[in-house]
Amino acid sequence: MTEADAARRILKAVDDGFDDQIRFTADLTRQPSLRGQEAAAQDMMARAFRDRGLGVDRWLIDVEAIRNLPGFSPVMVSYENAWNVVGAWRPQGARGRSLILNGHIDVVPTGPADMWTSPPFEPRIADGWLYGRGGGDMKAGLVAGMYAFDAVRRAGYAPQGDIYIQSVVEEECTGNGALACLQRGYKADTAIIPEPSQCKLGAAQVGVMWFQVHVQGRPVHVARAGSGSNAIEACFPIIRALHELEEDWNKRGHAAFAEHKHPINFVVSKIQGGDWTSSVPAWCVFDMRVSLFPGMDLAQCRREIEETVANAARKDSFLANSPPRVVYHGFQAEGYVLEGGAEPQALLERCHQTVFGQKLDRMTFTGTTDARFFGLYADTPAMVYGPESEDIHGFDERVNIESIRRVTQSIALFIADWCGVKAA
Amino acid sequence: MTEADAARRILKAVDDGFDDQIRFTADLTRQPSLRGQEAAAQDMMARAFRDRGLGVDRWLIDVEAIRNLPGFSPVMVSYENAWNVVGAWRPQGARGRSLILNGHIDVVPTGPADMWTSPPFEPRIADGWLYGRGGGDMKAGLVAGMYAFDAVRRAGYAPQGDIYIQSVVEEECTGNGALACLQRGYKADTAIIPEPSQCKLGAAQVGVMWFQVHVQGRPVHVARAGSGSNAIEACFPIIRALHELEEDWNKRGHAAFAEHKHPINFVVSKIQGGDWTSSVPAWCVFDMRVSLFPGMDLAQCRREIEETVANAARKDSFLANSPPRVVYHGFQAEGYVLEGGAEPQALLERCHQTVFGQKLDRMTFTGTTDARFFGLYADTPAMVYGPESEDIHGFDERVNIESIRRVTQSIALFIADWCGVKAA
């Protein structure tokens, strides 16, 4: 049988399994695997791995075991339900190259449900798109990796390299799920992360940092508001100053992001303050997410943020003596540029060309993905490559169904070539 | 016995009961009678009334019964624990003038407890002050009314007019507790409200209005923050515009507030927005408390507020098509100027002069009190007159103990003269 025949068989096998793949993707999207609630969705993945005869490794993330590893992000929540699951294909002999297919199971909150056209955890297919929270980011991609593996098997082949399908938690807030896979010893010659990259290859991603600013006020009866200090309004000039730092960081630029007009985004994403409508508020806390270019040092970034907050506070007569606190909880993620891995990149380009009939474009992420762990801390070229998605983190998040099929086909061809196959 | 003798006996009776009065005030301050949690403190008042042989009327506020009365404020919470208590002295014959002594049992939240020197609901006496949330605003005053009545009795006199000691809820948010007393039919020739007026007579108070502004955003992944609309930051220009309206209202001025530099205060007192640190926030709600001069029409004020919000929103490309909602919940309180009631005012001045040895000063409140209900809607001159307090609604709220004694003495003399007494 020629190589072209093999490819045709594998592509057809993806098609043959595709209805089931979309059904499984929808079922997985139905799981409301919000932070701290991923366990049932992970059980579903563990069952799917077991059904395929893969070795199943399901473990609770042990914060103490990863706390001192590079890439760790501090957490303020309990990990008592933070389960990772890995399905492993371990061929006899294993003469081929190994591969990690990594995806995350956690999804971000829906926001007000009434702003969705249909309920966020009731997946709906319309006009060629699958709607639902987490369908695009990134259950479709996670499932695509597994069904790509299935297709190779269904086509009658046994991959000759180790394959680890990793379903991890915590991607949306820390990356500690992927980090825990490194800590547990998983290692391969390359990794694919099918985040919704619009069927392009993720060539670079920014770093991301989360922090909270805790601001105090001096509460008085509102009748004498002038003599108090309003903790809510005291946040505004601090936020303004942080936006100035954002512009400064954007100006520093980075070659990989030259095409982006505004790659660095500082976003005030949560705020809460005050207890009583007739009291000048005594406290306010806002959460900010900032991004940074690859190569920027996290400790230096933290210093700049803290100085910016302190300088803004010094201009306020009350805050000058009650300086705000900056608290880090969540992402302390460095930027990452895909470097090395010429071989797997070239192979993915060929597979993509075969399926899509056009060359594989590159893109850069102004967000982060778990790719950084493999690339920065495990010397494993990590390629972000996944389907087309819209409004992730927004309302009516959706993923394009045809793009899922094609990405699955590309990955299936990649598996067959990278790992090598023999007739099963 | 001369009138001066009677006064001396009454003043001494206040002194004799004063240790017990402060003990009771501290015990009442120990009750955390926050909104919705006043019932146990009200039971304590009901027991105290019963112990004195007063008629006790304890009832749950019926929103439907007061909803259409002037002065009603809309509520968004349940009244299932909103109990009012009135202790009534009903002398045989009742030839004297009648009196309402009205105080509120509800207290505002403490804010972060660690910002208090000692726990807010563990009353503490130091340097002549009683510390604790609600001690000043206004349990000391509420209790002073009851102990003033006691002192008259202990001095051997029976007041000859009806006296209603009203312990009401909801003063800090709506005034619906006092309104429910009107609705239930309580009525007298004058009223004293021992709010912490620094031993002065409250001659005027502003109106107060609460509202929320609900702002929407367009959530996107923070990586593309520029294409979303940040609901939190969208609040800032709206708040700025409302502060401009505040300055405009201040400029309109009012004779009774001529001595205040800035009588009208608009305060952003609560804010909450956003769900997830890596999503552009889809929603934010802030609470504002505004004040207005006596004579300003509430409906017109609401129109001006809504126009201000709408105009500010129109400048935002997203909000122009998703205008914020203004929701009223809580105070819709008109301003009030003490008018009429020359006789009770003159009497209170004389009683105060006797106790303090100096004339009764007047003050104006840049907040509201329940006095407005009696004055505006029941044709009853309502005099705010109570002890000296500091940091009400703040940390380490405290009330001056000597000022409690003296105010109690003034009110006791007032009761004896206003209602008339005969030897018991």
Boltz contact constraints between the chains, C-beta under 6 A:
constraints:
  - contact:
      token1: [A, 108]
      token2: [B, 276]
      max_distance: 6.0
  - contact:
      token1: [A, 108]
      token2: [B, 279]
      max_distance: 6.0
  - contact:
      token1: [A, 109]
      token2: [B, 275]
      max_distance: 6.0
  - contact:
      token1: [A, 109]
      token2: [B, 276]
      max_distance: 6.0
  - contact:
      token1: [A, 111]
      token2: [B, 219]
      max_distance: 6.0
  - contact:
      token1: [A, 111]
      token2: [B, 275]
      max_distance: 6.0
  - contact:
      token1: [A, 111]
      token2: [B, 282]
      max_distance: 6.0
  - contact:
      token1: [A, 112]
      token2: [B, 283]
      max_distance: 6.0
  - contact:
      token1: [A, 210]
      token2: [B, 277]
      max_distance: 6.0
  - contact:
      token1: [A, 219]
      token2: [B, 111]
      max_distance: 6.0
  - contact:
      token1: [A, 219]
      token2: [B, 394]
      max_distance: 6.0
  - contact:
      token1: [A, 220]
      token2: [B, 394]
      max_distance: 6.0
  - contact:
      token1: [A, 221]
      token2: [B, 367]
      max_distance: 6.0
  - contact:
      token1: [A, 221]
      token2: [B, 392]
      max_distance: 6.0
  - contact:
      token1: [A, 221]
      token2: [B, 393]
      max_distance: 6.0
  - contact:
      token1: [A, 222]
      token2: [B, 265]
      max_distance: 6.0
  - contact:
      token1: [A, 222]
      token2: [B, 267]
      max_distance: 6.0
  - contact:
      token1: [A, 222]
      token2: [B, 289]
      max_distance: 6.0
  - contact:
      token1: [A, 223]
      token2: [B, 366]
      max_distance: 6.0
  - contact:
      token1: [A, 223]
      token2: [B, 367]
      max_distance: 6.0
  - contact:
      token1: [A, 225]
      token2: [B, 265]
      max_distance: 6.0
  - contact:
      token1: [A, 225]
      token2: [B, 267]
      max_distance: 6.0
  - contact:
      token1: [A, 226]
      token2: [B, 262]
      max_distance: 6.0
  - contact:
      token1: [A, 232]
      token2: [B, 268]
      max_distance: 6.0
  - contact:
      token1: [A, 232]
      token2: [B, 271]
      max_distance: 6.0
  - contact:
      token1: [A, 233]
      token2: [B, 268]
      max_distance: 6.0
  - contact:
      token1: [A, 236]
      token2: [B, 236]
      max_distance: 6.0
  - contact:
      token1: [A, 262]
      token2: [B, 226]
      max_distance: 6.0
  - contact:
      token1: [A, 265]
      token2: [B, 222]
      max_distance: 6.0
  - contact:
      token1: [A, 265]
      token2: [B, 225]
      max_distance: 6.0
  - contact:
      token1: [A, 267]
      token2: [B, 222]
      max_distance: 6.0
  - contact:
      token1: [A, 267]
      token2: [B, 225]
      max_distance: 6.0
  - contact:
      token1: [A, 267]
      token2: [B, 280]
      max_distance: 6.0
  - contact:
      token1: [A, 268]
      token2: [B, 232]
      max_distance: 6.0
  - contact:
      token1: [A, 268]
      token2: [B, 233]
      max_distance: 6.0
  - contact:
      token1: [A, 269]
      token2: [B, 274]
      max_distance: 6.0
  - contact:
      token1: [A, 269]
      token2: [B, 277]
      max_distance: 6.0
  - contact:
      token1: [A, 269]
      token2: [B, 281]
      max_distance: 6.0
  - contact:
      token1: [A, 270]
      token2: [B, 274]
      max_distance: 6.0
  - contact:
      token1: [A, 271]
      token2: [B, 232]
      max_distance: 6.0
  - contact:
      token1: [A, 271]
      token2: [B, 271]
      max_distance: 6.0
  - contact:
      token1: [A, 271]
      token2: [B, 273]
      max_distance: 6.0
  - contact:
      token1: [A, 272]
      token2: [B, 272]
      max_distance: 6.0
  - contact:
      token1: [A, 273]
      token2: [B, 271]
      max_distance: 6.0
  - contact:
      token1: [A, 274]
      token2: [B, 269]
      max_distance: 6.0
  - contact:
      token1: [A, 274]
      token2: [B, 270]
      max_distance: 6.0
  - contact:
      token1: [A, 275]
      token2: [B, 109]
      max_distance: 6.0
  - contact:
      token1: [A, 275]
      token2: [B, 111]
      max_distance: 6.0
  - contact:
      token1: [A, 276]
      token2: [B, 108]
      max_distance: 6.0
  - contact:
      token1: [A, 276]
      token2: [B, 109]
      max_distance: 6.0
  - contact:
      token1: [A, 277]
      token2: [B, 210]
      max_distance: 6.0
  - contact:
      token1: [A, 277]
      token2: [B, 269]
      max_distance: 6.0
  - contact:
      token1: [A, 277]
      token2: [B, 287]
      max_distance: 6.0
  - contact:
      token1: [A, 277]
      token2: [B, 289]
      max_distance: 6.0
  - contact:
      token1: [A, 278]
      token2: [B, 289]
      max_distance: 6.0
  - contact:
      token1: [A, 279]
      token2: [B, 108]
      max_distance: 6.0
  - contact:
      token1: [A, 279]
      token2: [B, 393]
      max_distance: 6.0
  - contact:
      token1: [A, 280]
      token2: [B, 267]
      max_distance: 6.0
  - contact:
      token1: [A, 281]
      token2: [B, 269]
      max_distance: 6.0
  - contact:
      token1: [A, 282]
      token2: [B, 111]
      max_distance: 6.0
  - contact:
      token1: [A, 283]
      token2: [B, 112]
      max_distance: 6.0
  - contact:
      token1: [A, 287]
      token2: [B, 277]
      max_distance: 6.0
  - contact:
      token1: [A, 289]
      token2: [B, 222]
      max_distance: 6.0
  - contact:
      token1: [A, 289]
      token2: [B, 277]
      max_distance: 6.0
  - contact:
      token1: [A, 289]
      token2: [B, 278]
      max_distance: 6.0
  - contact:
      token1: [A, 366]
      token2: [B, 223]
      max_distance: 6.0
  - contact:
      token1: [A, 367]
      token2: [B, 221]
      max_distance: 6.0
  - contact:
      token1: [A, 367]
      token2: [B, 223]
      max_distance: 6.0
  - contact:
      token1: [A, 392]
      token2: [B, 221]
      max_distance: 6.0
  - contact:
      token1: [A, 393]
      token2: [B, 221]
      max_distance: 6.0
  - contact:
      token1: [A, 393]
      token2: [B, 279]
      max_distance: 6.0
  - contact:
      token1: [A, 394]
      token2: [B, 219]
      max_distance: 6.0
  - contact:
      token1: [A, 394]
      token2: [B, 220]
      max_distance: 6.0
